[in-house]
Amino acid sequence: MYRLPCLQYLSPPVCVTLLHRSRNVFHNKTSHPLTAAKASEQPEDFVPMLRLIATSLCLRCQHVPLLPSNPRACSTRSSAENQQTVEALYELSVDIQKVRKLKGWVLHQDPAYTKEVAGLLRDLGASSPVIAHILAVHPEAVLCNPEQLQAQQELWTSVCPNHRELLGVIEKFPASFFSASSHHENQRENIAYFQSLNLNKRIVTKLMASAPQSFSRPVDQNRTMVGTLQQAYQELGGDEANMRPWLQKLLSQNPFVLLKPPEILRQNLVFLKDRGFTTAELLRLLSKLRGFVTELNPDSMRRTMAFSLETIGCSDAELREIILKCPALLYYPEATLAERFEGLLSAGISMPQITQTPTVLELTTQIVNHRIQRLKARGYDVSTGSLDVINGTKKDFEMSFGKLQLRRERPLFNPVAPLKGDD
């Protein structure tokens, strides 16, 4: 028997093909081996019934949407592009192909306010290339109506009155500026709350830009998390006079700390206290973790500390000292630490050297090997020298490498000292 395709995968052209096939099958029974073999068994009344089914399927498929291989393409194929939007973006030299590829659905929306958005950016001092870049990476901006644009500008200038700085924020975080108007009230309340903490305006601006979710939610949630951080700071013996700078630094280093449940912070501090860290050490650790203490959990820290103890072969007290120097030992997974320990040891570095400068574990194996090769080319043996020379950021390493090269090039004699003549 001829099998009908599943309805959900049919398109009108396929239905037409199906209809023709049904005619061929039953009007020319010898066209198919199986049909020819059983031609005498086919009831004549069955032919019009199958024609009716095929015709019905054709009509039905006109109302069934196509199922594209790429689900994101559904909205782009459902209607024609808004030519006014496309032409306005072309005039602004926006990469239309990039917009079509990444966020093509925007081009199908009506109304759009491309010229109004470009005008706002131009008023802030944006050049034509900057405007084109912003609209290419975040074309959704053209969907903000003039009222929303004005409300957002007023909101952001309350914390970032300098147009040049505000334009820099928009260029880096366009999605944070061109956000939904439904969150304006929450944003205003959160701005007022953080300003009441006497935080620097640049810190508040950075929080709004890099973690906009924390400003879109109710202010009570942020108030609870900030209160938990302040309470932890006080309970660990922090100086009241330094609380504001401490909180400001922590929030600037990890704005997403506000989005974590306060219970995670308490659980992690209780776990570390049970592992022998004093209150003073916990305060140091909390500051060094830069707010990433909320990214941890007791189970992962337990596994990581057990792995470090076994790999280094030290006592609990010694491990605590190493962790205070390199808090990364708490949040790197075992696989990452295993790779980095192995890379350092295979390069001829001893375990005592690693424990002396544990922050070298924050560098990837590729970076460590590259720096070691450069030092070897200058005659420096890392297996006998200090690891401080390969430690730190790229800028730190270049400075250390430069000083090492200067020492090697320094003359062995004092050029200003008088030369001894022959007697």
Secondary structure in CASP SS format (residue, H / E / C, confidence):
PFRMAT SS
TARGET T0000
AUTHOR 0000-0000-0000
METHOD secondary structure of the structure
MODEL  1
M C 1.00
Y C 1.00
R C 1.00
L C 1.00
P C 1.00
C C 1.00
L H 1.00
Q H 1.00
Y H 1.00
L C 1.00
S C 1.00
P H 1.00
P H 1.00
V H 1.00
C H 1.00
V H 1.00
T H 1.00
L H 1.00
L H 1.00
H H 1.00
R H 1.00
S H 1.00
R H 1.00
N H 1.00
V H 1.00
F H 1.00
H H 1.00
N C 1.00
K H 1.00
T H 1.00
S H 1.00
H C 1.00
P H 1.00
L H 1.00
T H 1.00
A H 1.00
A H 1.00
K C 1.00
A H 1.00
S H 1.00
E H 1.00
Q C 1.00
P C 1.00
E C 1.00
D C 1.00
F H 1.00
V H 1.00
P H 1.00
M H 1.00
L H 1.00
R H 1.00
L H 1.00
I H 1.00
A H 1.00
T H 1.00
S H 1.00
L H 1.00
C H 1.00
L H 1.00
R H 1.00
C H 1.00
Q C 1.00
H C 1.00
V C 1.00
P C 1.00
L C 1.00
L C 1.00
P C 1.00
S C 1.00
N C 1.00
P H 1.00
R H 1.00
A H 1.00
C H 1.00
S H 1.00
T H 1.00
R H 1.00
S C 1.00
S C 1.00
A C 1.00
E C 1.00
N C 1.00
Q H 1.00
Q H 1.00
T H 1.00
V H 1.00
E H 1.00
A H 1.00
L H 1.00
Y H 1.00
E H 1.00
L C 1.00
S C 1.00
V C 1.00
D C 1.00
I H 1.00
Q H 1.00
K H 1.00
V H 1.00
R H 1.00
K H 1.00
L H 1.00
K H 1.00
G H 1.00
W H 1.00
V H 1.00
L H 1.00
H H 1.00
Q C 1.00
D C 1.00
P C 1.00
A C 1.00
Y C 1.00
T H 1.00
K H 1.00
E H 1.00
V H 1.00
A H 1.00
G H 1.00
L H 1.00
L H 1.00
R H 1.00
D H 1.00
L C 1.00
G C 1.00
A C 1.00
S C 1.00
S H 1.00
P H 1.00
V H 1.00
I H 1.00
A H 1.00
H H 1.00
I H 1.00
L H 1.00
A H 1.00
V H 1.00
H C 1.00
P H 1.00
E H 1.00
A H 1.00
V H 1.00
L H 1.00
C C 1.00
N C 1.00
P H 1.00
E H 1.00
Q H 1.00
L H 1.00
Q H 1.00
A H 1.00
Q H 1.00
Q H 1.00
E H 1.00
L H 1.00
W H 1.00
T H 1.00
S C 1.00
V C 1.00
C C 1.00
P C 1.00
N C 1.00
H H 1.00
R H 1.00
E H 1.00
L H 1.00
L H 1.00
G H 1.00
V H 1.00
I H 1.00
E H 1.00
K H 1.00
F C 1.00
P H 1.00
A H 1.00
S H 1.00
F H 1.00
F C 1.00
S C 1.00
A C 1.00
S H 1.00
S H 1.00
H H 1.00
H H 1.00
E H 1.00
N H 1.00
Q H 1.00
R H 1.00
E H 1.00
N H 1.00
I H 1.00
A H 1.00
Y H 1.00
F H 1.00
Q H 1.00
S H 1.00
L C 1.00
N C 1.00
L C 1.00
N C 1.00
K H 1.00
R H 1.00
I H 1.00
V H 1.00
T H 1.00
K H 1.00
L H 1.00
M H 1.00
A H 1.00
S H 1.00
A C 1.00
P C 1.00
Q H 1.00
S H 1.00
F H 1.00
S H 1.00
R C 1.00
P C 1.00
V H 1.00
D H 1.00
Q H 1.00
N H 1.00
R H 1.00
T H 1.00
M H 1.00
V H 1.00
G H 1.00
T H 1.00
L H 1.00
Q H 1.00
Q H 1.00
A H 1.00
Y H 1.00
Q H 1.00
E H 1.00
L C 1.00
G C 1.00
G C 1.00
D C 1.00
E H 1.00
A H 1.00
N H 1.00
M H 1.00
R H 1.00
P H 1.00
W H 1.00
L H 1.00
Q H 1.00
K H 1.00
L H 1.00
L H 1.00
S H 1.00
Q H 1.00
N C 1.00
P H 1.00
F H 1.00
V H 1.00
L H 1.00
L H 1.00
K C 1.00
P C 1.00
P H 1.00
E H 1.00
I H 1.00
L H 1.00
R H 1.00
Q H 1.00
N H 1.00
L H 1.00
V H 1.00
F H 1.00
L H 1.00
K H 1.00
D H 1.00
R C 1.00
G C 1.00
F C 1.00
T C 1.00
T H 1.00
A H 1.00
E H 1.00
L H 1.00
L H 1.00
R H 1.00
L H 1.00
L H 1.00
S H 1.00
K H 1.00
L C 1.00
R C 1.00
G C 1.00
F H 1.00
V H 1.00
T H 1.00
E H 1.00
L C 1.00
N C 1.00
P H 1.00
D H 1.00
S H 1.00
M H 1.00
R H 1.00
R H 1.00
T H 1.00
M H 1.00
A H 1.00
F H 1.00
S H 1.00
L H 1.00
E H 1.00
T H 1.00
I H 1.00
G C 1.00
C C 1.00
S C 1.00
D H 1.00
A H 1.00
E H 1.00
L H 1.00
R H 1.00
E H 1.00
I H 1.00
I H 1.00
L H 1.00
K H 1.00
C C 1.00
P C 1.00
A H 1.00
L H 1.00
L H 1.00
Y H 1.00
Y C 1.00
P C 1.00
E H 1.00
A H 1.00
T H 1.00
L H 1.00
A H 1.00
E H 1.00
R H 1.00
F H 1.00
E H 1.00
G H 1.00
L H 1.00
L H 1.00
S H 1.00
A C 1.00
G C 1.00
I C 1.00
S C 1.00
M H 1.00
P H 1.00
Q H 1.00
I H 1.00
T H 1.00
Q H 1.00
T C 1.00
P H 1.00
T H 1.00
V H 1.00
L H 1.00
E H 1.00
L C 1.00
T C 1.00
T H 1.00
Q H 1.00
I H 1.00
V H 1.00
N H 1.00
H H 1.00
R H 1.00
I H 1.00
Q H 1.00
R H 1.00
L H 1.00
K H 1.00
A H 1.00
R C 1.00
G C 1.00
Y C 1.00
D C 1.00
V C 1.00
S C 1.00
T C 1.00
G C 1.00
S C 1.00
L H 1.00
D H 1.00
V H 1.00
I C 1.00
N C 1.00
G C 1.00
T C 1.00
K H 1.00
K H 1.00
D H 1.00
F H 1.00
E H 1.00
M H 1.00
S H 1.00
F H 1.00
G H 1.00
K H 1.00
L H 1.00
Q H 1.00
L H 1.00
R H 1.00
R H 1.00
E H 1.00
R C 1.00
P C 1.00
L C 1.00
F C 1.00
N C 1.00
P C 1.00
V C 1.00
A C 1.00
P C 1.00
L C 1.00
K C 1.00
G C 1.00
D C 1.00
D C 1.00
END
